[in-house]
Amino acid sequence: MNLCEQCGYHLKMSSSDRIELSIDPGTWEPMDEDMVSLDPIEFHSEEEPYKNRIDSYQRKTGLTEAIQTGIGQLDVFALAMLGFGRDSCLYSLGLNNTHNWKHLRSCFVKAEVCNSLPKRYKTLRQYKLANLTPIEASCCRPPSQCGYPAVNASYYDLSFHPVSSNKDCKLYKNLKSIKCYSCDSCK
């Protein structure tokens, strides 16, 4: 697996290969494939012109941009991933890393992680009996200690006053772009 058997050196691996090794087969859903590198500030270099370097990397990697973003699945966990194609690194954005959270949150919203629940669970009973993924359980609904009753798989009655002092109770909203994405329980 791209490891030198003699010295243990990690050999280079493309971001596409690393993504393929990191998630379950057939679960990669790329995002922003139409994004293309440009040179809006006309970056000058003593070496090869920047525009030529971009063109060269695009031909070499087959990618239009240095970064691959997307959603994949590993067992029961949904992952938002960011792969750097040019330097063959891949970073899985950490859920507890506040710096990366904004990017990861936008991946969840764009992938409609929470909005798919009503399609899968047509009745409240089905939803309550469902075996939700950790992300669905912590990001798509308020914490159970808040005491908000579920109306359906994507809507909670927030007219009830929270029975808990948990600050996540006040952060949860029924809006698809908000849900509990800002909650500590989600991060």
C-alpha positions in Angstrom: 0.0 0.0 0.0 2.5 2.6 -1.3 5.0 1.7 1.5 8.6 0.8 0.8 9.2 -2.7 2.2 12.9 -2.0 2.7 12.8 1.2 4.7 9.1 1.9 5.5 9.1 5.1 3.5 5.6 6.2 2.5 5.5 6.6 -1.3 3.4 9.3 -3.0 -0.3 8.5 -3.5 -2.8 10.5 -5.6 -5.7 12.0 -3.7 -8.1 9.9 -5.8 -6.2 6.7 -4.8 -6.2 7.8 -1.1 -10.0 8.6 -1.2 -10.6 5.2 -2.8 -8.7 3.5 0.1 -10.3 5.6 2.8 -14.0 5.0 2.2 -16.4 2.2 1.2 -16.4 1.5 -2.6 -19.1 3.3 -4.6 -19.9 5.9 -1.8 -17.7 8.8 -3.1 -19.9 11.8 -4.1 -17.7 14.5 -5.4 -18.6 18.2 -4.9 -17.5 21.3 -6.8 -16.2 19.3 -9.9 -16.8 22.4 -12.1 -14.3 24.5 -10.0 -11.3 25.6 -12.1 -8.0 27.2 -11.1 -7.5 30.7 -12.4 -4.8 33.3 -12.0 -6.8 36.5 -11.2 -3.9 38.4 -9.7 -1.6 37.4 -12.6 1.0 35.8 -10.2 4.5 36.4 -11.5 7.2 33.8 -11.0 10.9 33.7 -11.9 10.3 30.1 -12.9 7.6 28.8 -15.2 4.6 31.2 -15.5 1.9 30.3 -13.0 -0.7 29.8 -15.7 1.6 27.2 -17.4 2.1 25.4 -14.0 -1.7 25.2 -13.5 -2.1 23.8 -17.0 0.7 21.3 -16.4 -0.8 20.1 -13.1 -4.2 19.7 -14.7 -2.8 17.5 -17.5 -0.7 15.5 -15.0 -3.4 14.8 -12.5 -6.5 14.8 -14.7 -8.1 17.2 -12.2 -9.3 20.8 -12.9 -8.4 21.9 -9.4 -5.9 21.0 -6.8 -8.5 20.1 -4.3 -11.1 17.4 -4.4 -14.1 17.7 -2.0 -16.9 15.3 -1.5 -18.9 13.1 0.8 -18.2 9.4 1.3 -19.1 6.6 3.7 -17.0 4.4 5.9 -19.1 1.7 7.5 -21.9 3.6 9.1 -20.1 7.0 9.3 -20.6 9.7 6.7 -17.4 11.6 6.0 -16.8 14.9 4.5 -13.4 14.8 2.9 -11.0 17.3 1.3 -8.3 15.8 -0.9 -5.4 17.8 -2.3 -4.6 16.4 -5.7 -1.3 18.2 -6.4 0.7 17.2 -3.4 -1.1 13.9 -2.8 -2.3 14.6 0.7 -5.7 14.0 2.0 -7.2 15.5 5.1 -10.4 14.2 6.7 -11.8 17.2 8.4 -12.0 16.6 12.1 -15.4 17.1 13.7 -13.9 18.8 16.8 -11.7 21.1 14.8 -13.4 24.5 15.0 -11.3 25.9 12.2 -12.5 23.2 9.8 -16.1 23.0 11.1 -17.4 25.7 8.7 -16.3 23.7 5.7 -17.5 20.4 7.0 -20.9 22.0 7.9 -21.3 23.3 4.4 -20.6 19.7 3.1 -23.4 18.4 5.3 -25.8 21.1 4.2 -24.9 20.6 0.5 -25.2 16.8 0.8 -28.6 17.3 2.5 -27.6 14.8 5.2 -30.6 15.9 7.4 -33.0 16.5 4.6 -32.9 12.9 3.4 -34.5 11.7 6.7 -38.1 12.4 5.8 -37.6 10.5 2.5 -36.4 7.5 4.3 -38.7 7.6 7.3 -42.3 8.3 6.1 -43.9 8.0 9.6 -42.9 9.3 13.0 -42.8 5.7 14.3 -40.3 4.7 11.6 -38.2 7.7 12.4 -38.2 7.0 16.2 -37.3 3.3 15.6 -34.6 4.2 13.1 -30.9 3.3 13.6 -29.5 6.8 12.7 -25.9 7.4 11.8 -23.9 9.3 14.5 -24.1 12.4 12.3 -27.8 12.2 11.8 -28.4 11.5 15.5 -26.3 14.5 16.6 -26.6 17.1 13.9 -30.2 16.6 12.5 -32.1 16.8 15.7 -31.9 18.5 19.0 -30.4 16.7 21.9 -33.0 14.4 23.6 -32.5 16.1 27.0 -34.1 19.3 25.4 -37.5 17.6 25.5 -38.7 18.9 22.1 -41.2 16.5 20.6 -40.6 15.3 17.1 -43.4 16.1 14.7 -41.8 14.1 11.8 -38.2 13.1 10.7 -37.2 16.7 10.1 -39.3 18.9 12.3 -39.5 19.4 16.1 -42.0 21.4 18.0 -39.8 24.2 19.5 -42.7 25.8 21.3 -41.9 23.7 24.3 -39.4 25.3 26.7 -36.3 23.2 27.0 -36.2 21.1 30.2 -32.4 21.2 30.1 -29.8 23.9 30.5 -27.8 22.4 27.6 -27.0 25.4 25.3 -27.6 23.2 22.3 -31.3 23.3 23.0 -31.3 27.0 22.1 -29.1 26.5 19.0 -31.3 23.9 17.3 -33.6 25.3 14.5 -35.8 23.4 12.1 -34.3 25.3 9.1 -32.4 22.9 6.8 -29.3 25.0 6.8 -29.2 25.3 10.6 -30.6 22.2 12.3 -28.1 21.4 15.1 -25.0 22.0 13.0 -23.7 24.7 15.4 -24.4 22.4 18.4 -21.5 21.0 20.4 -23.2 17.6 20.2 -22.8 17.8 16.4 -19.2 18.8 16.4 
